[in-house]
Amino acid sequence: MSVMQTSFDFVLPRGFVDSQGNVHREGSMRLATARDELMPLLDPKVREHEAFLSLVLLARVVTRLGTLTHIDDQVIGGLWATDLAFLQDLYRRINTEGTTVAEVTCPHCSQLVMVDVGGGAPGE
């Protein structure tokens, strides 16, 4: 009997910078439930402006980010655009494709290689 993976570690490209200047790059995201997809639609911010949907949804499924004790839509909204795009792509990959592996082209030799965009050591 195999165990289903429900949590995926990641390393943000830049990282969240907290009010003390600490950078938080390593984190975890869990698979989304149906409730995770529906509950943000009831959030007043999302009802007022649909653009907040992504922030509220990611705040529900990002379970760890560095040493932060609380992750909410304010934290997700404070990410650099590169990191937000990374998390949106990771969310899509694990919830629709079921994998964090992507095929990319090496910038040096132009060969196609498979990389795990969800984690590994920084810089991998």
Phi, psi and omega in degrees: 000125181268152179261131180282132177282124181242353180229138185230122178282152178213165173230116181293148178300319182245310178106153178278130179258117181278180185295341177266001180088004177285140180258128180246111183246326185271135181204187178220147175231136177260162174300146179276145173262171176301321179298321178300324181284330184270319186301322178300336180293341178268350181293131181303323179297319181290322179295326180283321181212113186300339181298338179284349183306312182299319181295314182293318180295313180297324178298333179283328187255343174281113187263343180208139174213103182057228180256013179297139180268342182218129178242120178226185183293339176290319177295310181299321178292340179272001178288154172294153182303323178299318181289322177298314179299321178299313181294322178297319179292318178298316178303312180299315182298311186283335183263342178243325182260338179077016182212158175251011181270136179229149175266124181230163178260127178295127182289346182265315185248356179066014176276150175281131178226153177263130178231151176268106183283352183276350182172208187105185180288148178307134179090353179282000000 
